[in-house]
């Protein structure tokens, strides 16, 4: 092991330094001048200490800035995600509220229907603009049959034209191939409402020029043909054109059902089954002769 101090002069220098240190310590404890000198010396060394400490403080500040920015970016991303989730929940709540209102309207319409019905949900729309057809999530397994009438909360929507095991296809009343027996609710005048290929228009066929038809008249299903229930809203008359040179008037109406907005619909049992029971009861239990004479 090599000695720290070699030779006599370094050792003597070390001894002198130790003696000076002891002298400074004793004088600092017993003399106020050394304290003043130390204060002056610390004042002189303050800029040096500040410069020496500057890199450390700059590094700490940069670290705080970088950490704060990283934290802000992370918090910003998290807040954006939460805002997106909240917007989605708000949209879902709005959709559920609207659907709830539609179901309430449908329930109100269901209470007015005397026939047995079942609820069906719209699952598809025919993209062909010349065929007004929709697809419902009910089929043969649910008792759906060809020709079964379909209603929404406001009126007659169409009838089933094709049935599979779990779905069915419905032709809307506005299809150009569809015809529906109707009558004017005000006076009972009967006519045939034809589809014109547009979702907002029906036309009455062969209406005499002298017929009592007015704008605003409500057209309801007449029940003729035994397919559609009697008395359900079909359309409202929007225009009546009488041409002296033609034997028939041009009567147009707008459908009462929301053909392009309804999502939950009602499949109605056939009217003929409901009308056979009163007929059989009448045949089995004829009225007494006195009642017939009174009626006459």
C-alpha positions in Angstrom: 0.0 0.0 0.0 1.4 3.4 -1.1 1.7 6.1 1.6 -0.4 9.2 1.0 2.4 11.6 1.8 5.9 11.0 0.6 8.9 12.9 2.0 9.1 15.5 4.8 7.6 18.6 3.0 4.2 17.1 2.3 3.9 15.8 5.8 4.9 19.1 7.2 2.3 20.8 4.9 -0.4 18.4 6.1 0.5 19.2 9.7 0.3 22.9 9.0 -3.2 22.5 7.4 -4.4 20.6 10.4 -3.2 23.3 12.8 -4.8 26.0 10.7 -8.1 24.2 10.7 -8.0 23.8 14.4 -7.1 27.5 14.7 -10.0 28.5 12.5 -12.4 26.4 14.5 -11.3 27.8 17.8 -11.4 31.4 16.5 -14.9 30.8 15.0 -16.2 29.7 18.3 -14.6 32.6 20.3 -14.3 35.5 17.9 -17.1 37.5 16.1 -14.7 38.7 13.4 -14.4 35.2 11.9 -18.1 35.0 11.8 -18.3 38.3 9.9 -15.6 37.0 7.6 -17.5 33.8 7.1 -20.7 35.8 6.3 -18.8 37.9 3.7 -17.3 34.7 2.3 -20.7 33.0 2.0 -22.1 36.2 0.3 -19.2 36.0 -2.2 -19.8 32.3 -2.8 -23.6 32.6 -3.3 -23.4 33.2 -7.1 -21.0 30.3 -7.4 -23.4 28.1 -5.5 -26.3 29.3 -7.6 -24.3 28.5 -10.8 -23.4 25.1 -9.5 -26.9 24.4 -8.5 -28.4 25.7 -11.8 -28.1 22.5 -13.9 -29.8 20.5 -11.2 -32.7 23.0 -10.9 -33.1 23.1 -14.7 -33.1 19.4 -14.9 -35.8 19.2 -12.2 -37.9 21.9 -13.9 -37.7 20.1 -17.3 -38.6 16.8 -15.6 -41.6 18.4 -14.0 -42.7 20.0 -17.4 -42.3 16.7 -19.2 -44.1 14.7 -16.5 -46.9 17.4 -16.4 -47.3 17.3 -20.1 -47.4 13.6 -20.2 -50.0 13.5 -17.4 -52.0 16.2 -19.2 -52.0 14.2 -22.4 -53.0 11.1 -20.6 -55.8 12.9 -18.7 -56.9 14.5 -22.0 -57.2 11.2 -23.7 -59.1 9.7 -20.8 -61.5 12.7 -20.7 -62.1 12.4 -24.5 -62.9 8.7 -24.1 -65.3 9.5 -21.2 -67.0 12.2 -23.3 -67.5 9.8 -26.2 -69.0 7.2 -23.9 -71.3 9.8 -22.3 -72.4 11.0 -25.8 -73.1 7.4 -26.8 -75.1 6.9 -23.6 -77.1 10.1 -24.2 -77.9 9.0 -27.8 -78.9 5.5 -26.5 -81.2 7.1 -23.9 -82.7 9.3 -26.6 -83.3 6.3 -28.8 -84.8 4.4 -25.9 -87.1 7.3 -25.0 -88.3 7.5 -28.6 -88.8 3.8 -28.7 -90.7 3.9 -25.5 -93.0 6.6 -26.9 -93.6 4.4 -30.0 -94.4 1.4 -27.8 -96.8 3.5 -25.8 -98.6 4.5 -28.9 -98.7 1.0 -30.1 -100.1 -0.2 -26.8 -102.8 2.5 -27.0 -103.6 1.2 -30.5 -103.6 -2.4 -29.3 -106.3 -1.5 -26.7 -108.6 -0.3 -29.5 -108.3 -3.6 -31.5 -110.8 -6.3 -30.7 -109.0 -9.0 -32.7 -106.2 -11.1 -31.3 -102.8 -9.6 -32.3 -99.1 -10.3 -31.8 -96.3 -7.9 -31.7 -93.7 -8.0 -34.5 -90.5 -6.1 -35.1 -89.2 -4.7 -38.3 -85.9 -6.4 -39.3 -85.5 -5.4 -43.0 -86.7 -3.2 -45.9 -86.9 -4.1 -49.6 -84.3 -1.9 -51.3 -86.3 -2.0 -54.6 -87.9 1.4 -55.0 -90.7 -0.1 -57.1 -91.7 -2.6 -54.4 -92.9 -1.2 -51.0 -92.2 -4.2 -48.8 -90.8 -4.8 -45.4 -89.6 -7.9 -43.5 -90.8 -8.7 -40.0 -89.2 -11.1 -37.4 -92.2 -13.4 -37.2 -93.0 -16.4 -39.4 -94.8 -19.7 -39.6 -93.5 -20.8 -36.3 -95.3 -17.9 -34.8 -98.6 -18.5 -36.6 -98.2 -15.9 -39.3 -100.1 -16.7 -42.5 -100.5 -15.2 -46.0 -102.8 -12.3 -46.3 -102.6 -11.4 -42.5 -103.2 -7.7 -42.0 -100.5 -5.6 -40.4 -101.2 -2.4 -38.4 -99.1 0.2 -36.6 -100.2 2.6 -33.8 -102.0 4.9 -36.3 -103.6 2.7 -38.8 -103.4 0.0 -41.5 -99.9 -0.6 -42.8 -100.2 -3.6 -45.2 -100.6 -7.3 -45.4 -98.4 -10.4 -45.4 -97.5 -11.7 -48.9 -94.7 -14.2 -48.1 -94.0 -16.4 -45.1 -91.0 -18.4 -44.1 -90.3 -20.3 -40.9 -89.1 -17.3 -38.8 -89.7 -14.2 -41.0 -92.5 -12.8 -43.2 -92.7 -10.2 -46.0 -95.3 -7.5 -45.8 -96.6 -5.5 -48.8 -97.4 -1.9 -47.8 -100.7 -0.3 -48.8 -98.8 2.2 -51.0 -97.4 -0.5 -53.2 -98.6 -0.1 -56.8 -100.0 -3.6 -56.7 -102.0 -3.2 -53.6 -105.7 -2.4 -53.3 -107.7 -1.9 -50.0 -111.5 -1.6 -49.6 -112.2 1.5 -47.6 -115.1 3.7 -46.7 -115.5 7.4 -45.7 -115.9 7.6 -41.9 -118.2 10.6 -42.3 -120.9 9.1 -44.5 -120.0 5.5 -45.2 -119.2 5.9 -48.9 -117.2 2.8 -50.0 -114.3 2.8 -52.5 -111.1 1.1 -53.3 -107.8 2.7 -52.2 -105.0 1.9 -54.6 -101.3 2.3 -54.0 -99.4 4.7 -56.3 -95.9 3.6 -55.6 -95.1 6.5 -53.2 -95.1 6.3 -49.5 -97.2 9.4 -49.0 -100.1 8.9 -51.5 -103.1 6.7 -52.1 -105.8 7.1 -54.8 -109.5 6.1 -54.7 -110.6 4.2 -57.7 -113.8 4.9 -59.6 -115.2 7.6 -57.4 -118.3 9.1 -59.1 -118.2 12.8 -59.9 -121.3 13.3 -57.7 -120.0 11.4 -54.7 -119.8 13.2 -51.4 -116.1 13.2 -50.8 -114.3 16.2 -49.1 -110.8 17.1 -48.3 -110.0 16.0 -44.8 -112.4 13.0 -44.8 -111.0 10.0 -42.9 -110.9 6.7 -44.8 -111.2 3.6 -42.7 -111.1 -0.1 -43.6 -114.5 -1.3 -44.7 -113.9 -4.9 -43.8 -115.1 -6.1 -47.2 -113.3 -9.1 -48.4 -112.8 -10.5 -44.9 -109.1 -9.6 -44.7 -108.6 -6.3 -43.0 -110.5 -5.4 -39.7 -113.4 -3.1 -40.0 -113.1 0.6 -38.9 -109.3 1.0 -38.7 -107.8 4.3 -40.1 -106.3 4.0 -43.5 -105.8 7.5 -44.9 -107.0 11.0 -45.0 -108.3 12.7 -48.2 -105.9 15.5 -49.3 -107.4 16.5 -52.7 -110.5 16.0 -54.7 -110.5 16.9 -58.4 -113.7 16.9 -60.4 -113.4 17.2 -64.1 -116.7 17.7 -66.0 -115.3 15.8 -69.0 -114.6 12.7 -66.9 -117.1 10.4 -65.2 -115.0 9.8 -62.1 -113.3 12.2 -59.7 -109.6 12.1 -58.9 -109.3 11.6 -55.1 -106.0 11.3 -53.4 -105.2 10.6 -49.8 -102.2 10.4 -47.4 -101.8 7.1 -45.4 -102.5 7.3 -41.7 -99.8 4.8 -40.8 -96.1 5.8 -40.5 -95.0 3.5 -43.3 -91.3 4.6 -43.2 -91.0 5.1 -39.5 -92.8 2.4 -37.6 -90.5 -0.3 -36.1 -92.9 -2.3 -33.9 -96.1 -3.5 -35.7 -99.2 -5.6 -34.9 -100.1 -8.8 -36.8 -103.9 -9.1 -36.6 -106.0 -12.3 -36.8 -108.4 -12.6 -39.7 -111.7 -10.8 -39.5 -113.6 -13.7 -41.0 -113.1 -15.9 -37.9 -114.6 -13.2 -35.7 -117.6 -12.7 -37.9 -118.5 -16.4 -38.2 -119.2 -16.6 -34.4 -121.9 -14.0 -34.4 -123.4 -15.5 -37.5 -123.5 -19.0 -36.0 -125.0 -17.6 -32.8 -127.7 -15.9 -34.8 -128.5 -19.1 -36.7 -128.6 -21.2 -33.6 -130.6 -18.6 -31.5 -133.1 -16.9 -33.9 -134.9 -13.9 -32.6 -138.5 -14.3 -31.3 -141.3 -13.4 -33.7 -142.4 -10.6 -31.4 -139.0 -8.9 -31.6 -139.0 -9.2 -35.4 -142.5 -7.6 -35.6 -141.3 -4.9 -33.2 -138.3 -4.3 -35.4 -140.5 -4.1 -38.4 
